[in-house]
Amino acid sequence: MSLLLEHLEAMKRALAEMDTNAGQVRFLDETDLPKLSYLQNINDESLRLYPPVPLVLPHESSGDCTVGRFDVPRGTVLLINAWTFQWDPYH
């Protein structure tokens, strides 16, 4: 919700999509969700920018590799910070 408050044009477009598909005479229900693609995109982008869980499940390196400027030997457990990864301009 805070992202929509910062981006009023996106909020207006989402409200227009809801009004078009459900009108103002009833509440939205689950059957309306497939028709609300813009609202779904807002939700997906919000979760991408601010994931509810900051770390991805641990992964084990299957071979020697380099991550950034670090040499990672085979068998090393890697933890990925999803929030930082999504905000990395070099990704």
Buried (B, 14 or more C-beta within 10 A) or exposed (E): EEEBEEEEEBBEBBEEBBEEBBEEEEEBEEEBEEBBEEBEEBEEEBEEEBBEEEEEEEEEBEEEEEEEEEEBEEEBEEEBEBBEEEEEEEE
